[in-house]
Amino acid sequence: MTRKAGTNDFNFIYGLYMHQQVNPFLLYELMDAENFEPIYKALIEQELLYIYSNNDQQIGMFKLISLQYRSDHIVYLGGLAIDPVFAGRGEGKKMMNEIIALA
């Protein structure tokens, strides 16, 4: 299941962005939760951030950003990450299928 992230998802999203195995592949440098809060708030307000879960277990995240004007048929996929605990279990493929369906 894929859904938009909300204010209650901060700990999960922060944990993924700052995870030592995940962070080198994402946009934001390592930082404490206090400094990440305004970034997270902006992502939530812009409704860009999504959570992928399976059996009520949060597994991954991604940003889906629609482009505008002549490119409004294009979306940018970023901030894509799976919790390393779930690596190698096929969850990435399932999440990508849901992202494609959503887009």
CYANA upper distance limits for C-alpha pairs under 8 A (distance plus 0.5 A):
  1 MET  CA     52 TYR  CA      6.23
  1 MET  CA     53 SER  CA      5.82
  1 MET  CA     54 ASN  CA      6.60
  1 MET  CA     98 GLU  CA      7.95
  2 THR  CA     50 TYR  CA      7.20
  2 THR  CA     51 ILE  CA      6.16
  2 THR  CA     52 TYR  CA      4.98
  2 THR  CA     53 SER  CA      6.89
  2 THR  CA     95 MET  CA      8.30
  2 THR  CA     98 GLU  CA      7.25
  2 THR  CA     99 ILE  CA      8.29
  3 ARG  CA     50 TYR  CA      6.00
  3 ARG  CA     51 ILE  CA      5.99
  3 ARG  CA     52 TYR  CA      7.18
  4 LYS  CA     47 GLU  CA      7.39
  4 LYS  CA     48 LEU  CA      8.09
  4 LYS  CA     49 LEU  CA      6.42
  4 LYS  CA     50 TYR  CA      4.75
  4 LYS  CA     51 ILE  CA      6.61
  5 ALA  CA      9 ASP  CA      6.63
  5 ALA  CA     44 ILE  CA      7.19
  5 ALA  CA     47 GLU  CA      8.27
  5 ALA  CA     49 LEU  CA      6.04
  5 ALA  CA     50 TYR  CA      5.40
  5 ALA  CA     51 ILE  CA      6.17
  6 GLY  CA     10 PHE  CA      8.07
  6 GLY  CA     44 ILE  CA      6.75
  7 THR  CA     41 LYS  CA      8.15
  7 THR  CA     44 ILE  CA      7.68
  9 ASP  CA     13 ILE  CA      6.78
 10 PHE  CA     14 TYR  CA      6.31
 10 PHE  CA     40 TYR  CA      7.76
 11 ASN  CA     15 GLY  CA      6.36
 12 PHE  CA     16 LEU  CA      6.84
 12 PHE  CA     58 GLN  CA      8.16
 13 ILE  CA     17 TYR  CA      6.68
 13 ILE  CA     61 MET  CA      7.76
 14 TYR  CA     18 MET  CA      6.52
 14 TYR  CA     33 ALA  CA      7.55
 14 TYR  CA     36 PHE  CA      7.89
 15 GLY  CA     19 HIS  CA      6.25
 16 LEU  CA     22 VAL  CA      7.04
 16 LEU  CA     23 ASN  CA      7.90
 16 LEU  CA     81 ALA  CA      7.74
 16 LEU  CA     82 ILE  CA      8.27
 16 LEU  CA     83 ASP  CA      6.92
 17 TYR  CA     22 VAL  CA      6.99
 17 TYR  CA     23 ASN  CA      5.82
 17 TYR  CA     26 LEU  CA      7.45
 17 TYR  CA     28 TYR  CA      7.85
 17 TYR  CA     30 LEU  CA      8.44
 18 MET  CA     22 VAL  CA      7.54
 18 MET  CA     23 ASN  CA      5.79
 18 MET  CA     29 GLU  CA      8.42
 18 MET  CA     30 LEU  CA      6.17
 18 MET  CA     31 MET  CA      7.78
 19 HIS  CA     23 ASN  CA      6.08
 20 GLN  CA     24 PRO  CA      7.87
 21 GLN  CA     84 PRO  CA      7.89
 22 VAL  CA     26 LEU  CA      7.48
 22 VAL  CA     81 ALA  CA      7.42
 22 VAL  CA     83 ASP  CA      8.49
 22 VAL  CA     84 PRO  CA      8.22
 23 ASN  CA     27 LEU  CA      8.34
 23 ASN  CA     28 TYR  CA      7.87
 23 ASN  CA     29 GLU  CA      7.68
 23 ASN  CA     30 LEU  CA      7.58
 24 PRO  CA     29 GLU  CA      8.37
 26 LEU  CA     79 GLY  CA      6.35
 26 LEU  CA     80 LEU  CA      8.29
 27 LEU  CA     79 GLY  CA      7.56
 31 MET  CA     35 ASN  CA      6.79
 31 MET  CA     36 PHE  CA      7.09
 32 ASP  CA     36 PHE  CA      6.92
 33 ALA  CA     37 GLU  CA      6.63
 35 ASN  CA     39 ILE  CA      8.23
 36 PHE  CA     40 TYR  CA      6.68
 37 GLU  CA     41 LYS  CA      6.54
 38 PRO  CA     42 ALA  CA      6.71
 39 ILE  CA     43 LEU  CA      6.88
 40 TYR  CA     44 ILE  CA      6.71
 41 LYS  CA     45 GLU  CA      6.60
 42 ALA  CA     46 GLN  CA      6.59
 43 LEU  CA     47 GLU  CA      6.62
 43 LEU  CA     48 LEU  CA      6.13
 43 LEU  CA     49 LEU  CA      6.50
 44 ILE  CA     48 LEU  CA      7.06
 44 ILE  CA     49 LEU  CA      6.90
 48 LEU  CA     63 LYS  CA      5.72
 48 LEU  CA     64 LEU  CA      6.01
 48 LEU  CA     65 ILE  CA      6.48
 49 LEU  CA     61 MET  CA      7.73
 49 LEU  CA     62 PHE  CA      6.41
 49 LEU  CA     63 LYS  CA      5.04
 49 LEU  CA     64 LEU  CA      7.20
 50 TYR  CA     61 MET  CA      6.04
 50 TYR  CA     62 PHE  CA      5.86
 50 TYR  CA     63 LYS  CA      6.56
 50 TYR  CA     64 LEU  CA      8.07
 51 ILE  CA     58 GLN  CA      7.47
 51 ILE  CA     59 ILE  CA      8.08
 51 ILE  CA     60 GLY  CA      6.32
 51 ILE  CA     61 MET  CA      4.97
 51 ILE  CA     62 PHE  CA      7.17
 52 TYR  CA     58 GLN  CA      6.71
 52 TYR  CA     59 ILE  CA      6.31
 52 TYR  CA     60 GLY  CA      5.44
 52 TYR  CA     61 MET  CA      6.25
 52 TYR  CA     95 MET  CA      6.83
 53 SER  CA     57 GLN  CA      5.71
 53 SER  CA     58 GLN  CA      4.80
 53 SER  CA     59 ILE  CA      5.60
 53 SER  CA     60 GLY  CA      7.23
 54 ASN  CA     58 GLN  CA      7.23
 54 ASN  CA     59 ILE  CA      7.49
 59 ILE  CA     82 ILE  CA      6.31
 59 ILE  CA     83 ASP  CA      6.05
 59 ILE  CA     86 PHE  CA      7.39
 59 ILE  CA     91 GLU  CA      8.21
 60 GLY  CA     80 LEU  CA      7.99
 60 GLY  CA     81 ALA  CA      5.94
 60 GLY  CA     82 ILE  CA      4.64
 60 GLY  CA     83 ASP  CA      6.32
 60 GLY  CA     95 MET  CA      8.13
 61 MET  CA     79 GLY  CA      7.51
 61 MET  CA     80 LEU  CA      6.22
 61 MET  CA     81 ALA  CA      5.97
 61 MET  CA     82 ILE  CA      7.13
 62 PHE  CA     77 LEU  CA      7.51
 62 PHE  CA     78 GLY  CA      6.42
 62 PHE  CA     79 GLY  CA      5.31
 62 PHE  CA     80 LEU  CA      4.74
 62 PHE  CA     81 ALA  CA      7.00
 63 LYS  CA     76 TYR  CA      8.32
 63 LYS  CA     77 LEU  CA      6.25
 63 LYS  CA     78 GLY  CA      5.48
 63 LYS  CA     79 GLY  CA      5.89
 63 LYS  CA     80 LEU  CA      7.32
 64 LEU  CA     75 VAL  CA      6.92
 64 LEU  CA     76 TYR  CA      6.22
 64 LEU  CA     77 LEU  CA      5.39
 64 LEU  CA     78 GLY  CA      7.05
 65 ILE  CA     75 VAL  CA      5.84
 65 ILE  CA     76 TYR  CA      5.47
 65 ILE  CA     77 LEU  CA      7.06
 66 SER  CA     72 ASP  CA      6.96
 66 SER  CA     73 HIS  CA      8.17
 66 SER  CA     74 ILE  CA      6.67
 66 SER  CA     75 VAL  CA      4.82
 66 SER  CA     76 TYR  CA      6.83
 67 LEU  CA     71 SER  CA      6.11
 67 LEU  CA     72 ASP  CA      5.37
 67 LEU  CA     73 HIS  CA      7.70
 67 LEU  CA     74 ILE  CA      6.21
 67 LEU  CA     75 VAL  CA      6.23
 67 LEU  CA     76 TYR  CA      7.72
 68 GLN  CA     72 ASP  CA      4.76
 68 GLN  CA     73 HIS  CA      8.45
 75 VAL  CA    103 ALA  CA      7.78
 82 ILE  CA     86 PHE  CA      7.36
 82 ILE  CA     87 ALA  CA      7.46
 82 ILE  CA     91 GLU  CA      8.27
 82 ILE  CA     92 GLY  CA      7.16
 83 ASP  CA     87 ALA  CA      7.47
 86 PHE  CA     91 GLU  CA      7.40
 87 ALA  CA     91 GLU  CA      7.89
 87 ALA  CA     92 GLY  CA      8.28
 90 GLY  CA     94 LYS  CA      7.02
 91 GLU  CA     95 MET  CA      6.50
 92 GLY  CA     96 MET  CA      6.61
 93 LYS  CA     97 ASN  CA      6.76
 94 LYS  CA     98 GLU  CA      6.90
 95 MET  CA     99 ILE  CA      6.66
 96 MET  CA    100 ILE  CA      6.66
 97 ASN  CA    101 ALA  CA      6.77
 98 GLU  CA    102 LEU  CA      6.54
 99 ILE  CA    103 ALA  CA      6.53
